[in-house]
Amino acid sequence: MRSLPILLAALVAAGPALAAKPPPAPPVLPIDAGPDAYRERLATYGDRDRVLNQMEIGARSFWKGDHAASKAALDDAIGQIGAVFGSNPDAAKARQLWYDEGSKTFKGEPYERAMVFLYRGLGYLRDGDFENARAAFRQGQMQDAFAEESQNRADFGLLVFLEAWASHQNGDEDLRDQALEQLKKLRPDYPGIGKDHDTLVLIETGTSPRKLGDGLDHSYFVYRRGKTIAANGAEVIKAGQPIAAYRMEDIYWQASTRGGREVDKILQGKAQFKAGTGAVGSVLADGVSAYNDVAGASTAGAAVGAVAGVFLIVSSSTKPQADTRYWSSLPDAVHVLTFASKGKPPPLSARFLKDGQPAATPETPIACESFETRKHLCLARAY
């Protein structure tokens, strides 16, 4: 027990640090800022914002066509995320201690972590690596499931669709049909993937959901749609004929209806703040368990009482502040269309809509890449 006083003294000394306000979030850069701006931030802010900056570099490089840089940035972000939000027991233990919101290193909200795997999966698709693409889309669904620490809550329809498409491209019809059956529960009006379809058009519209501090001392956060969204729908112009792209995912909806951590919780539009002993309880349990492994079972009771007393004192003076950092280059919505090109896709363009009417955004050529004969990925975006 000689080490217990040392532990208690350290916890008391840590009180002011726990109560200290976190450093302010760096300002959000314009949507058209290039990856280099975030590489500079990566060097400046270090590990605290490492994942956030790699997310920004990964997405912005992807849309600029620098796929090598995109893969490297996303792979680094995935490695950092996996330490806390993987499916192994060690990651599960790490999640139990993941309470310090505003001052912690950024790992992203569930929808952001899901989108890391989505973009990485798209990178695998354009390489013709359909099995790894499917695995990435499944990992993204797992991150969505971690939103509530339950493995049956994933509802990210876009990732389920892309899993089905990767299986379709790989010739795995049974796996495709299983994913489409799951998708039907989430998007019952989606018409499905034709057996002869060989071309995927994926279109992003709008700007990222915004994450804002709210409440006394910004102790919780709320989401708002991105500003100045010029388009929220899209048509694909193919051989002069418009074809409606299916609105597969609303990223704002994914952001604003997910949560599940102990300090900040956004659930169905209601912010909940769990303060005091409730949030500390499981931290104490894990801390005492670890102490018990070292000091022996006979000291556990004393450790619980002493440590709990210190944490009650500390928590009473702590003012948690919500983490308002967010991935600013994500879209507001994603639309998809698949069809059979029977060879090489014809010239395509995207016509953008706002609430069903033509948007001010000009018609944009759709860039297509081919991996093998009759396997094509076509991309476009508008803010």
GIRA-V666999 format. One record per pair of residues at least 24 apart in sequence whose C-alpha atoms are under 10 Angstrom apart, sorted by the first residue. I is the first residue (numbers start at 0). GAP is how many residues later the second one is. D is the distance in Angstrom with one decimal. If there is no record, write none. Layout:
I:GAP:D
I:GAP:D
//
This chain:
0:294:6.9
0:295:9.4
0:297:10.0
0:298:7.2
0:301:9.3
0:302:9.1
1:293:9.6
2:288:9.8
2:292:8.7
3:287:9.1
3:291:9.1
3:295:9.3
3:298:9.1
3:299:7.3
3:302:8.7
3:303:9.0
4:298:9.9
4:301:9.2
4:302:10.0
6:284:9.9
6:296:9.6
6:299:9.7
6:300:8.3
7:295:9.3
7:298:7.3
7:299:6.6
7:300:9.9
7:301:9.5
7:302:7.1
7:303:9.6
8:301:9.1
9:300:10.0
10:296:8.1
10:299:6.8
10:300:7.6
10:303:8.3
11:295:9.7
11:298:6.4
11:299:8.3
11:301:8.4
11:302:7.3
12:301:9.6
13:300:8.2
14:295:8.9
14:296:8.5
14:298:8.2
14:299:5.1
14:300:8.1
14:301:9.8
14:302:8.0
14:303:7.8
15:298:8.0
15:301:8.4
15:302:8.1
16:297:9.8
16:301:9.1
17:82:8.5
17:85:9.0
17:296:7.6
17:297:8.3
17:299:8.8
17:300:6.3
17:301:8.5
17:302:8.5
18:295:7.8
18:296:8.0
18:297:9.3
18:298:6.4
18:299:4.1
18:300:5.8
18:301:7.2
18:302:9.6
19:82:10.0
19:83:8.9
19:297:9.8
19:298:7.6
19:299:7.8
19:300:8.6
19:301:9.5
20:81:7.7
20:82:7.6
20:196:9.6
20:297:9.1
20:298:7.7
20:299:7.7
20:300:7.0
21:78:9.9
21:79:8.9
21:80:5.5
21:81:4.7
21:82:8.4
21:298:9.0
21:299:7.5
21:300:9.4
21:301:8.8
22:79:8.0
22:80:7.1
23:78:8.8
23:79:9.3
23:299:9.4
23:300:9.1
23:301:9.3
24:24:9.2
24:77:9.0
24:78:9.9
24:298:8.1
24:299:7.0
24:300:6.0
24:301:9.3
25:298:9.9
25:299:7.9
26:298:9.1
27:182:9.9
27:297:8.7
27:298:8.6
27:299:9.0
27:300:6.9
27:301:9.7
28:299:7.8
28:300:9.2
29:298:8.5
29:299:8.7
30:29:9.1
30:176:7.8
30:177:9.0
30:297:7.1
30:298:5.9
30:299:9.1
30:352:8.4
31:28:8.5
31:297:8.5
31:351:9.7
32:27:8.2
32:296:9.1
33:25:10.0
33:26:6.4
33:27:7.7
33:30:8.5
34:24:8.5
34:25:5.8
34:26:6.1
34:27:9.7
34:29:9.1
34:31:9.9
34:34:9.2
34:35:9.4
35:24:9.5
35:25:9.4
38:34:9.9
45:59:9.5
46:33:9.7
46:57:9.8
46:58:6.6
46:59:8.2
47:55:8.3
47:56:6.8
47:57:4.0
47:58:5.9
47:59:9.0
48:55:9.2
48:56:6.2
48:57:5.5
48:58:8.4
48:59:9.9
48:276:8.8
49:26:9.0
49:27:7.7
49:30:8.6
49:55:7.8
49:56:7.2
49:57:8.6
50:25:7.7
50:26:5.0
50:27:8.3
50:28:9.3
50:29:6.9
50:30:7.7
50:54:8.2
50:55:6.1
50:56:5.9
50:57:7.6
50:62:9.7
50:65:10.0
50:276:9.7
51:25:7.9
51:53:9.3
51:54:6.4
51:55:7.1
51:56:7.1
51:60:9.3
51:273:8.0
51:274:7.3
51:275:6.4
51:276:9.3
52:24:8.8
52:53:9.5
52:273:10.0
52:274:8.4
53:24:9.4
53:62:9.5
53:273:9.8
54:52:9.9
54:53:9.2
54:57:8.5
54:58:9.0
54:60:9.0
54:61:6.7
54:64:9.6
54:271:9.8
54:272:6.9
54:273:9.3
54:274:8.7
54:275:9.5
55:60:9.8
55:270:9.7
55:271:6.5
55:272:7.3
55:273:6.4
55:274:8.6
56:272:9.3
57:58:8.2
57:61:8.0
57:62:8.6
57:271:9.8
58:56:9.4
58:57:8.4
58:60:7.1
58:61:9.3
58:268:9.5
58:269:9.9
58:270:6.9
58:271:7.7
59:269:7.0
59:270:9.2
61:57:7.9
61:58:9.3
61:60:9.3
61:61:8.1
62:316:8.8
62:317:8.7
62:318:8.6
66:53:9.8
66:56:7.1
66:59:9.4
66:60:9.9
67:55:9.2
69:49:8.7
69:50:8.1
69:53:8.2
70:48:8.7
70:49:6.6
70:50:9.7
70:51:10.0
70:52:7.0
70:53:9.1
71:48:9.7
72:43:9.8
72:47:9.6
73:42:6.4
73:43:7.9
73:44:10.0
73:45:7.9
73:46:6.4
73:49:9.8
74:41:8.8
74:42:9.1
74:45:7.7
76:30:8.3
76:31:9.8
76:36:8.8
76:39:7.6
76:40:9.6
77:29:9.5
77:35:8.1
77:38:7.2
77:39:7.5
77:42:9.1
79:26:9.6
79:27:7.4
80:25:9.2
80:26:5.8
80:27:8.2
80:32:7.5
80:35:9.6
80:62:9.6
81:25:9.4
81:31:9.8
81:61:9.8
82:24:9.7
84:25:9.4
84:28:8.9
84:57:9.0
84:58:7.1
84:61:7.5
85:53:8.9
85:56:8.6
85:57:8.3
85:60:9.4
86:52:9.4
86:55:8.3
86:56:9.4
86:59:9.5
91:57:9.4
92:193:8.2
93:192:10.0
94:51:9.8
94:54:9.3
94:166:8.9
95:165:9.2
95:166:9.3
95:186:7.1
95:187:6.9
95:189:9.8
95:190:7.9
96:165:9.8
96:182:9.8
96:183:9.3
96:185:7.9
96:186:5.8
96:187:9.4
96:189:7.9
96:190:9.2
97:163:7.8
97:164:8.3
97:165:9.3
97:185:8.9
98:162:7.1
98:163:6.2
98:164:6.2
98:165:8.9
98:180:7.7
98:181:8.7
98:184:8.6
98:221:9.6
99:162:9.2
99:163:7.6
99:164:9.9
99:220:7.6
99:221:8.8
99:222:9.2
99:223:9.2
100:118:9.5
100:119:9.6
100:160:9.1
100:161:9.1
100:162:6.8
100:163:7.6
100:219:7.2
100:220:6.7
100:221:5.9
100:222:5.4
100:223:9.2
101:116:9.9
101:117:9.2
101:118:10.0
101:161:9.7
101:162:9.9
101:218:7.1
101:219:5.3
101:220:5.2
101:221:4.2
101:222:7.7
101:223:8.9
102:217:9.1
102:218:8.3
102:219:9.0
102:220:7.6
103:219:8.4
104:218:9.9
105:217:8.5
105:219:7.8
105:220:9.1
106:219:10.0
107:215:9.7
107:217:8.3
107:218:7.2
107:219:8.0
108:34:9.0
108:35:9.0
108:37:9.7
108:38:7.9
108:146:7.7
108:149:8.2
108:150:7.4
108:151:9.6
108:152:9.5
108:214:10.0
108:216:9.6
108:217:8.1
108:218:9.3
109:30:8.9
109:31:9.5
109:32:9.2
109:33:5.7
109:34:5.2
109:35:8.0
109:36:6.8
109:37:5.4
109:38:9.2
109:144:8.6
109:145:7.8
109:148:7.1
109:149:7.3
109:150:9.1
110:29:8.6
110:30:9.4
110:32:7.5
110:33:6.1
110:34:9.7
110:35:9.9
110:36:8.2
110:45:8.5
110:140:7.6
110:141:9.2
110:142:9.5
110:143:6.0
110:144:5.8
110:145:9.3
110:146:9.7
110:147:7.7
110:148:9.3
110:216:9.9
111:28:9.3
111:31:8.8
111:32:8.9
111:139:9.3
111:142:9.3
111:143:8.0
111:214:8.1
111:215:6.9
111:218:8.5
112:26:9.4
112:27:6.9
112:28:9.5
112:29:9.5
112:30:6.1
112:31:7.8
112:33:9.9
112:214:9.9
113:24:9.3
113:25:7.5
113:26:4.1
113:27:6.4
113:28:7.8
113:29:5.4
113:30:6.0
113:31:9.4
113:32:9.9
113:42:8.4
113:45:8.3
113:140:10.0
114:25:6.8
114:26:9.5
114:28:9.2
114:29:9.4
114:41:9.9
114:43:9.9
114:44:8.8
114:136:9.3
114:212:9.8
114:215:8.3
115:24:7.4
115:27:9.7
116:24:8.7
116:25:9.9
116:26:8.8
116:42:9.0
117:40:8.7
117:41:6.8
117:44:8.4
117:45:9.8
120:38:9.4
120:41:8.5
120:42:9.1
120:45:9.0
121:40:8.7
121:44:9.5
121:255:8.8
123:42:9.5
124:37:9.6
124:40:9.5
124:41:7.3
124:44:9.0
124:245:10.0
124:246:8.2
124:250:9.5
124:251:9.0
124:252:7.7
125:242:9.8
125:243:7.0
125:244:7.5
125:245:6.4
125:246:9.9
125:249:9.3
125:250:8.0
125:251:6.6
125:252:9.5
126:242:9.6
126:243:9.1
126:244:6.5
126:245:9.6
127:38:9.3
127:41:8.7
127:42:8.8
127:242:8.6
127:243:5.3
127:244:7.3
127:247:8.3
127:248:9.3
127:249:9.9
128:37:8.7
128:40:9.6
128:41:8.6
128:242:9.1
129:33:9.2
129:35:8.9
129:36:5.2
129:37:6.9
129:38:9.0
129:39:6.8
129:40:5.8
129:41:9.5
130:32:9.4
130:35:7.1
130:36:7.5
130:38:9.5
130:39:7.2
130:41:9.8
131:34:8.9
132:29:8.5
132:30:7.6
132:32:9.5
132:33:6.4
132:34:9.0
133:25:9.2
133:26:9.4
133:28:7.4
133:29:4.9
133:30:7.9
133:31:8.3
133:32:5.4
133:33:6.8
133:36:9.4
134:28:7.9
134:31:9.2
135:26:9.7
135:27:8.5
136:24:9.0
136:25:6.6
136:26:5.6
136:27:9.4
136:29:8.9
137:24:9.1
137:25:6.7
143:110:8.8
143:114:8.3
143:115:9.7
144:113:9.6
145:112:9.6
145:113:9.0
145:114:8.0
145:115:9.7
146:110:9.4
146:111:5.8
146:112:5.4
146:113:5.4
146:114:7.9
146:118:10.0
147:110:7.6
147:111:6.6
147:112:4.6
147:113:7.8
147:117:9.9
147:119:9.8
148:110:9.6
148:111:7.1
148:112:8.9
149:110:9.8
153:32:9.8
154:27:9.6
154:28:8.9
154:30:9.3
154:31:6.7
154:32:9.7
154:94:10.0
154:99:8.5
155:27:9.2
155:30:8.2
155:92:9.2
155:93:7.4
155:94:9.2
155:95:9.1
155:98:7.4
156:25:8.8
156:26:6.2
156:27:9.1
156:28:9.3
156:29:6.2
156:30:7.0
156:91:6.6
156:92:6.4
156:93:9.4
156:97:10.0
157:25:8.7
157:28:9.7
157:29:9.5
157:89:9.3
157:90:5.6
157:91:5.6
157:92:9.1
157:93:9.7
157:176:7.8
157:177:8.8
157:178:8.9
158:24:9.3
158:89:9.4
158:90:9.0
159:24:9.8
159:26:9.1
160:26:9.6
160:29:9.9
160:31:9.0
160:32:9.2
160:87:8.3
160:175:9.3
161:38:9.6
161:174:9.8
163:28:9.7
163:29:8.5
164:28:7.8
164:32:9.6
164:33:9.4
164:34:9.8
164:35:8.3
164:173:9.2
167:25:8.4
167:26:9.5
167:27:8.1
167:28:9.6
167:29:8.7
167:30:8.7
168:28:9.0
168:29:7.3
168:30:9.4
168:203:9.9
168:205:9.3
168:206:6.9
168:207:9.3
169:205:9.7
185:62:9.9
186:60:9.8
186:61:7.8
186:62:9.5
188:57:9.5
189:56:7.4
189:57:9.1
189:58:8.2
190:55:9.1
191:145:9.7
191:146:8.8
192:144:9.0
192:145:6.7
192:146:8.0
192:147:9.9
193:144:7.8
193:145:7.2
193:146:7.9
194:144:9.5
194:145:8.8
195:142:9.8
195:143:7.7
195:144:5.7
195:145:8.9
195:146:8.4
195:178:9.5
196:140:10.0
196:141:6.2
196:142:4.6
196:143:4.1
196:144:7.3
196:145:8.5
196:177:8.6
196:178:8.8
196:179:9.8
197:140:7.3
197:141:6.3
197:142:5.1
197:143:6.5
197:144:7.6
197:145:8.5
197:146:9.5
197:147:9.2
197:172:9.9
197:175:9.0
197:176:5.4
197:177:5.0
197:178:6.3
197:179:8.8
198:138:8.2
198:139:5.5
198:140:5.5
198:141:6.2
198:142:6.5
198:143:9.2
198:144:9.5
198:145:9.0
198:146:7.4
198:169:8.9
198:170:9.6
198:171:8.9
198:175:7.3
198:176:6.0
198:177:4.6
198:178:6.0
198:179:7.4
199:136:7.1
199:137:5.9
199:138:4.6
199:139:7.0
199:140:9.2
199:141:10.0
199:168:9.0
199:175:8.4
199:176:6.3
199:177:5.1
199:178:6.0
199:179:8.5
200:35:8.3
200:44:8.3
200:134:8.2
200:135:5.6
200:136:5.1
200:137:6.2
200:138:8.6
200:147:9.4
200:149:9.7
200:165:8.2
200:166:9.2
200:167:8.2
200:175:8.5
200:176:6.2
200:177:4.6
200:178:5.9
200:179:8.0
201:34:10.0
201:43:8.5
201:44:9.5
201:45:10.0
201:46:9.6
201:132:7.0
201:133:5.8
201:134:4.7
201:135:6.8
201:136:8.8
201:164:9.3
201:175:7.8
201:176:6.2
201:177:5.1
201:178:6.6
201:179:8.4
202:30:9.1
202:31:7.5
202:32:9.3
202:33:9.3
202:42:8.1
202:43:9.6
202:44:9.1
202:45:10.0
202:128:9.6
202:130:8.5
202:131:5.7
202:132:5.1
202:133:6.3
202:134:8.7
202:147:8.1
202:149:9.7
202:163:8.8
202:175:8.4
202:176:5.8
202:177:4.8
202:178:5.3
202:179:8.0
203:27:9.5
203:28:8.8
203:29:9.0
203:30:8.8
203:43:9.6
203:45:9.7
203:126:8.7
203:127:5.9
203:128:7.5
203:129:5.9
203:130:4.6
203:131:6.3
203:132:8.9
203:175:8.3
203:176:6.5
203:177:4.4
203:178:6.3
203:179:8.0
204:24:7.9
204:25:8.2
204:26:5.9
204:27:5.7
204:28:7.1
204:29:8.0
204:42:9.9
204:45:9.8
204:125:9.3
204:126:5.7
204:127:5.9
204:128:5.4
204:129:6.4
204:130:8.0
204:147:8.3
204:148:9.5
204:175:8.7
204:176:5.7
204:177:4.9
204:178:5.4
205:24:6.6
205:25:6.0
205:26:6.3
205:27:9.2
205:45:9.7
205:123:9.8
205:124:8.5
205:125:5.2
205:126:4.6
205:127:6.5
205:128:9.0
205:175:8.3
205:176:6.3
205:177:4.2
206:24:9.5
206:25:9.8
206:44:9.5
206:45:9.3
206:121:7.6
206:122:7.0
206:123:6.3
206:124:4.6
206:125:5.0
206:126:8.3
206:175:8.7
206:176:5.7
207:43:7.6
207:44:7.3
207:47:9.6
207:118:8.7
207:119:7.3
207:120:5.4
207:121:6.1
207:122:4.7
207:123:4.9
207:124:5.2
207:125:8.8
207:175:9.3
208:41:9.9
208:42:7.2
208:43:5.2
208:44:8.7
208:45:9.4
208:46:7.0
208:47:8.3
208:117:8.3
208:118:8.5
208:119:7.6
208:120:9.5
208:121:7.8
208:122:7.8
208:123:6.5
208:124:9.9
209:42:8.5
209:45:9.1
209:46:9.6
209:114:8.6
209:115:9.0
209:116:7.1
209:117:8.7
209:118:7.7
210:44:8.9
210:45:9.1
210:111:9.7
210:112:8.6
210:113:5.4
210:114:7.0
210:115:6.3
210:116:9.3
210:117:9.6
211:110:8.6
211:111:8.6
211:112:5.6
211:113:8.5
211:114:9.3
212:108:8.1
212:109:6.1
212:110:7.6
212:111:6.1
212:112:9.8
213:57:9.0
213:107:9.4
213:108:8.2
213:110:9.7
214:56:9.2
214:58:9.7
214:106:9.7
214:107:9.6
215:103:9.3
215:105:9.1
216:102:7.3
216:103:8.0
216:104:6.5
216:105:8.7
217:101:9.3
217:102:8.2
217:103:5.5
217:104:6.0
217:105:9.0
217:106:9.2
218:44:8.2
218:45:7.6
218:52:9.8
218:53:9.6
218:54:7.3
218:55:9.9
218:56:9.7
218:100:7.3
218:101:5.7
218:102:4.5
218:103:5.1
218:104:8.8
219:43:7.6
219:44:5.3
219:45:7.5
219:46:8.5
219:51:6.7
219:52:7.4
219:53:6.5
219:54:9.7
219:100:8.5
219:101:6.8
219:102:4.9
219:103:8.1
219:104:9.0
220:43:6.7
220:44:8.0
220:45:7.6
220:50:7.2
220:51:9.3
220:52:9.6
220:100:8.9
220:101:5.8
220:102:7.5
220:103:6.9
221:33:9.6
221:34:7.5
221:42:9.4
221:43:9.2
221:44:7.1
221:47:8.0
221:48:8.6
221:49:7.1
221:100:9.5
221:102:8.9
222:29:7.9
222:30:9.3
222:32:7.2
222:33:5.5
222:34:9.2
222:43:8.6
222:46:8.6
222:101:9.6
223:28:7.6
223:29:9.8
223:31:9.2
223:32:7.8
224:26:9.3
224:27:6.1
224:28:8.9
224:30:9.6
224:31:9.1
224:107:7.4
225:26:8.2
225:102:9.1
225:104:9.7
225:105:8.6
225:106:6.9
225:157:9.6
226:105:9.9
226:156:9.7
227:155:8.1
228:102:9.7
228:103:8.1
228:125:8.7
228:153:9.0
228:154:6.0
229:122:8.6
229:123:8.2
229:124:6.6
229:125:9.9
229:129:6.6
229:130:6.9
229:131:6.7
229:152:7.9
229:153:6.1
230:101:9.4
230:102:9.5
230:120:9.6
230:121:5.9
230:122:5.3
230:123:4.6
230:124:7.8
230:125:9.3
230:126:9.3
230:127:8.6
230:128:5.9
230:129:8.0
230:130:7.1
230:150:9.8
230:151:7.0
230:152:6.7
231:99:10.0
231:100:7.7
231:101:6.9
231:102:8.9
231:103:9.2
231:120:7.5
231:121:6.1
231:122:5.3
231:123:6.6
231:124:8.3
231:125:9.8
231:127:8.7
231:150:9.0
231:151:8.9
232:100:8.3
232:101:8.8
232:102:7.5
232:117:10.0
232:118:8.6
232:119:5.8
232:120:4.6
232:121:6.1
232:122:7.1
232:123:6.8
232:124:8.8
232:125:9.1
232:126:8.8
232:149:9.8
233:100:9.4
233:101:7.1
233:102:9.1
233:116:6.5
233:117:5.7
233:118:4.4
233:119:5.5
233:120:8.5
233:122:8.8
233:123:9.9
233:124:9.1
233:125:9.3
233:129:9.8
233:146:10.0
233:147:9.6
233:148:9.4
234:100:9.2
234:101:9.7
234:102:9.1
234:114:8.4
234:115:5.7
234:116:5.1
234:117:6.3
234:118:7.6
234:123:9.8
234:128:9.6
235:100:9.5
235:101:8.0
235:112:6.7
235:113:5.8
235:114:4.8
235:115:6.3
235:116:8.8
235:127:9.7
235:128:9.7
235:129:9.6
235:130:8.6
236:109:10.0
236:110:8.5
236:111:5.7
236:112:5.2
236:113:6.1
236:114:6.9
236:126:9.2
236:127:9.8
236:128:9.3
236:129:9.4
237:107:9.1
237:108:7.0
237:109:6.9
237:110:5.3
237:111:7.2
237:112:9.1
238:107:7.1
238:108:7.4
238:109:7.6
238:110:9.6
239:107:9.5
239:108:8.8
239:109:9.3
240:107:9.9
241:106:10.0
241:107:9.3
241:108:8.8
241:109:8.1
242:94:8.4
242:107:9.6
242:108:9.6
243:91:9.2
243:92:9.0
243:93:7.8
243:106:9.8
243:107:9.4
244:89:9.4
244:90:5.6
244:91:5.3
244:92:5.1
244:93:8.8
244:105:9.3
244:106:9.9
245:88:8.5
245:89:5.1
245:90:5.2
245:91:6.3
245:92:9.6
246:86:7.1
246:87:6.0
246:88:4.2
246:89:6.6
246:90:9.2
247:85:7.7
247:86:5.9
247:87:5.2
247:88:6.4
247:89:9.5
248:82:9.9
248:83:8.6
248:84:5.5
248:85:5.2
248:86:6.9
248:87:9.2
249:81:8.7
249:82:6.2
249:83:4.5
249:84:6.7
249:85:9.1
250:79:8.1
250:80:6.8
250:81:5.2
250:82:5.4
250:83:7.6
251:78:9.7
251:79:8.5
251:80:5.8
251:81:7.5
252:79:8.8
252:80:9.2
253:78:9.9
253:79:10.0
254:77:10.0
262:57:7.6
262:58:8.7
262:59:7.8
262:60:9.8
263:56:9.3
263:57:8.9
263:58:6.5
263:59:8.4
264:57:9.9
272:47:9.6
272:49:9.9
274:40:7.9
274:41:8.9
274:43:9.3
274:44:9.1
274:45:8.4
275:35:8.8
275:36:7.0
275:37:9.5
275:38:9.2
275:39:5.6
275:40:6.7
275:41:9.7
275:42:8.9
276:31:8.5
276:34:8.0
276:35:6.6
276:38:7.6
276:39:9.2
278:36:9.5
279:28:8.4
279:31:7.4
279:32:8.4
279:35:8.2
280:27:8.3
280:30:9.5
282:25:9.9
282:28:9.9
283:24:6.9
283:27:8.5
328:54:9.9
329:53:10.0
330:50:8.5
330:51:8.7
330:52:7.5
331:51:8.5
333:47:8.9
334:45:9.9
334:46:9.7
335:42:9.8
335:43:9.6
336:41:9.6
337:38:9.8
337:39:9.6
337:40:9.8
339:34:8.3
339:35:9.5
339:36:9.9
340:33:7.2
340:34:9.1
340:35:8.9
341:31:9.1
341:32:6.4
341:33:9.6
342:27:9.8
342:29:9.9
342:30:6.7
342:31:5.1
342:32:8.5
342:33:9.4
343:24:9.3
343:25:9.6
343:26:8.0
343:29:8.1
343:30:6.8
343:31:8.7
343:32:8.1
344:24:9.4
344:25:9.0
344:29:8.6
344:30:9.6
344:31:7.7
344:32:9.7
344:33:9.1
347:30:8.8
348:29:10.0
348:30:9.8
348:31:8.4
349:29:9.4
349:30:7.1
349:31:8.5
349:32:9.2
350:31:9.8
351:29:9.3
351:30:7.7
351:31:10.0
//
